[in-house]
Amino acid sequence: MADLKITDALTGDIIEFDFGTQGAQVAPAPAAPADAHATSLFFPGCSFINYGMPLVASVFDLLQGAGEVDGISVLCCGKILAYEPEGQLLRDAFEEDLRQHLADAQIERLVCACPNCVKALREALSLDPRTKDIKIEALPQVLAERGYRLDPQVCARLIKGDADAGVLLCTHDSCPDREYGQFADGLRALMPEGLWADPEHARKRSVCCGSLPRAAGKFEQADKCALLNGQEAKDIEADAIVTACMSCTFQLNMAQPYVQCVHYLELLFDWRIDWRTVGSWMKLRFLFDETLGATEAGADDRAFAGLGGKATSDATVADAEARVREEQGGMESQDAEAAKDVALSNANVTTIIEEDR
């Protein structure tokens, strides 16, 4: 039985997630769509899905129960496509597909967990009169406005192993949030006075965690960024760095030795991610099938699986699955039309985060 089963509001596909294997099965949308019509969606983003899948379920349940959202979409925002072969062509195709699906579904609001998603979606949706008025909100702000706050005792127990110990969190603000500041504001609103302090470089002056140069292959520069963030947290005698971005949390745990790093949702939901064992590449990333069909060369090697059910791109996913199964010892094939094995279809993708420490 799946740990999390959702229907993607933009494609209708049914996705079942397995927390233990961090895999997913995708079944095409049923012939008769559900009567329920979602207008406000939770948009967790790729990094949240891959690094904290159980937290995705918890956040969605909370938002849905509070009436903040009435649906979810696990699609990628498209930003990472810039680092793919023929990336601009793919990103343009994806963004056009996304605008069309959002317009067709009459979506009015997106609650995003990732600063990269907010920036990418704002830019993409602003280009089309059909989507330019869709509200894009940052998850930490939505939670803070609902009255949620981090509990200092929970933070102390998770970070120092002692609920009665004092604890100080050093904020880290992600690059894509510099323009809007929504995640920076929301993060601070979630923390009681005395629980946090800013480093020397914060908000619009924040130093990149290193994810961006690392994705671009500039590993030395990436490590320098991470080390500077760690040193500044050490300078203010913080017990941990706290971020509002899963990618930042991963990078700052992997590439600097000074201070541990936590995502605020770990503290809010009292559930730690073991950053030492999370995968160094994101194997669950979803695009529209239409986007996957935008180019032919190398399509079956991309770290993406399609949603939305077009025959041409279904064949591409099926070909990738068959090849990977053959490489893994002749595993028994299955009908890709009935269930696409996302984890297997991405098993041979080269990581964009090198383990070069």
N, C-alpha and C positions, 0 to 999 in steps of 0.2 A: 504494500500500500504506500502511495506517495506521501511524503511529509507535507507537501504543499501542492495544491492543485488549483490553478487559476485559468480563467478564460481571458485571453488578451483582448482588451476592448477595441483595439484598432484593427485586428485581423480576424477575430473570432476563433482562432486556434486555441486548443486546450493544451496547456503545458503542465506537466507533472514534474516536480523537483524532488530529488532524493538528497537529503542533507548529508547522509553518510558518505556517499560517493561523489557528491557535488556534481551530479549528472542531471540530465533532464530528458524527458520524452515529450515529443510534440506530435499531437494528432490534429489533422486538418479540422477546420470549422465544420460543425454539423450542417446538414443540408438545410434544416430549418433553424434560423437564428433565434436566440432567446428574445423574449418580449422586452426585457429590461433594457433601458437605454441610458448609458452612462454619459454624463456631461462634465464631470470633474474626475480627473484621473491621478492616481499615484504613479510617478515615473521614477523608479528606483535607480536606473542606470546600471551599466555593465559592472563597474567596480563593486558596487554594493551587492549585486547578485552573486558575484564570485567570491568576495571576501567575507560576506556576512549573511548568507542565505537565510538562516533561521531568524535573523533580525528583520529581514525583508518581510517575512510572514508576520512578525509581531507588529511592525510599524503599519503594515496594511490593515491588520485587524483593528488596531487602535484608530487609525484615520477613518476607516469605514464605520466602525462603531460610533464614532463621534459625529458622523454625518459630514466629514470634511471631503471625502471622496466616495464615489459610487462605482469605481472601476480601477483597473490597473493595466499598464502596458509595460512589458519587459523589453521593448525594443531599445537598441542603441541610439544615442543622440546623433551619431554620425561623425563626431569629432575625430575619433581614432582612425577613420578612413583616410585621413590626410597622410598617414604613414604606410598605407597600402600601395602596392603597384597600381598605377593609373588612379591614384587616390582622388584627384579632383573630379574626374569623371564619375567615379563611384559616389563621392559625397554629393555631387550635384544631383545624381539620379536618386539617391536616398532621400535628400531633402525635398525633392519634388514629390516623391511617393508619400513622404510624411505629411506634407501640406495637404495633399489630396485626401489622404485617409482621415486626417483631423477635420477637414472641411466636411467630408461625407458623413462622418460620425457626429457632427455638430458639437464638437468638444468646446467647452467654454473656459476650462481651467486645468492647469497642470501643477501638481505639487511635486517638486523635484528634490531628490535626496542629494544630488551631486552638483557642485558648483560648475563643473565643466558642462553638464547638461543644460543648466540655466543659460549660460553664455551662448552655447551652440544653438539652443532652441530659440532664444531671443533673436539671434541674428537670422536664422533660417525663416522663422515665422513672420518676421517683420517685412519680408520681401513680397508677400502676397496679401492682397486686401481681404481674402477669405479667412486668413489666420492671424493677421496682425493684431487683432484685439483679444486674442486668447490670453488670459491671465497666466503668468508663470511665476509661481511662488516658491520660496525656499523652505524646505521642511523644518529647519530649526526655528524659523520665525513662526510658522504655523503652530508648532508645538508650544513655543513660549507664549503665544497669544492665547492658547488653550489653558495656560496656567501651569504647565509642567516645569519642574526645576530639578536640577541635579541634587542629590542628597549627599552632603559632605561625608557622612559616615559610610555610605555605600562606596563613594569614591576612595576613601581611605582604606577600606577593606580590600577593594579590588586592586589598588595600586601598591599599598604598603603591607597588606595582610593584617591590619589592625584597625578596626572601625573607630577606635577612640584616638587614633594618632592624628596629628595635624597633617594637612595635605595642601600643597599649592600646585595649581595647574598653570602652565605657561601656554598662552594662546598661540595658535599658528593659523594664519589666514592664507587661503589658497590664491594662486595667481588669477584665475578667471573671475574671482569675486571682487577684484580691486575696483572695477568700474561701478558695481552696484552696491557692494557692501552688505548684501542681504544675509549672507551666511555669517559674516563677521558680527553683525548686529544680533542675529538670532542666537549665535553661540554664546555671546556674553549675557544675553537676556535669560538664558537657561541656567546660569550659574549664580548662586548667591554671592553677595559681597564678601570678600575675604578668601574665596575659594580660588581666585584666579588673578593673574597679573600679565601684563603685556611685556614682550621682550623689547629690545631696542628697536627692532624693525617689525612693524605691525600694520595691519590694514593696507592702505595704499602703498606703504613702504615695505611690505612683507617680502621676505626672501623666498624664492621658489624652493620647494622641498627637494627638487632634483628630478622629479618625474618627467618633466618636459624635455630637458636636455638628454635624459637617459633614453626616452622614446626616440629621440633623434639621433642616437648613437654617440652622444658626447658624454662618455661615462666619467671621465675625470672631472668635468665641470659639474656633473650631477652629484658626485660625491662631495665636492667642495660646498655646494649649496646645502646638502644635508648636514655636513659637519658644522657649518656656520649656524644653522638653526639649533643644533644640539648644544653648541657652545653658548649661545645666547640664553637658552633655557637654563643651562648650568650657572650662568652668570647671575641670574636672579634667584638661584637656589630652589628651582622648581623640582617637584617630585616626578612630574610627567609633563609632556607636551600634550595638549588637547587640540584636536582638529575637527573640522566639519566636512572633511573630504577623505574618503576611504583610500584613494590613491596616495594622498599625502601621508596618511597614517602608515601605510605599507612601506613607503620609501623611507620615512624617518625612523622606522623600526629596523630596517634592513641596512641602512647606510650611514648611521652615526651611532657611536657607542656610549654617549654621555648620559642620556636620559631616555627612559621608555616613552612611547607615544601611544595615546589612546584616542579612539573616536568617541565623540560625545554620546553616541547611541549605545555604546558598550556600557557607559556609566549610567545612562538613563534607564536602561532595561536590565541592568545588573547581570550582564552576560558578556564575558570576555572572549574576544577572538584570539586564538593562538597564532600570533603573527609569525612565529617561527616555522609553522608547518603549512601555512596557506601557500597555494601555488604561486609561482613567480610569473605566470602568464594567465590571462583570463580565457578560460576555455568555453564559457557560456556567453556568447554574444549573438544577438539576433538582428537581422535586417529583414526588409521585405523581400519576398522572392523576386519581385520586379527588379529590385536593386541588384541582386546577385546575377541577374541576367543582363546587366548593363554591359559587361565585357565578357569575352569568352576565354581569353588567355589566362591560365592559372586560376580560373574561378574555383576549381575544386580544392585549391590549397589554402583558401582564405580561412581565417579564424572566425567565420560567421556561419550561422545556419539561417535558413529562410523561414519566414512566416507568411502566410497569406495564400498559399496554394496555387501556384501556377505550374503547369505541367513541365515547362522547359527547365525551370530552376529546380523543381523537385527531382528531375533526372540528374542534375548536377550534384545535389546533395546525396542522392542514391549512389552515384558513381564514387563519390568521396568515401562514403561508408563502406562500400564493397572493397575499395582498395585498402583502407585501413584495416578492415577485418582480415584481409588476406595477409597483410604485413604482421598482424598480431597472432598468426598461427592458424589461419583458416577458420576463424570463428563463423558459426552458422549465420547465414544472411537472414534478414527479415524484410518484410514488406515496408519500404520507406513511405509508401502512400498511407499506410495505417499508422506508423509511428516512426518518426525520425530520431535517431539516437544522436543527440547533439554532442555529447561528450566524445563519442567515437569519431564523429565526423571532423573533429578538430584535433585529434590526437597527434597528428604529425606536423602541427604548425610550429614554426620557430618562435621561441619566446622573444618578446621585445624588451624584457628586463633581464639583463645578463647577471649571472651570479659571479661577479668579478671581484668580490671583496677578498 
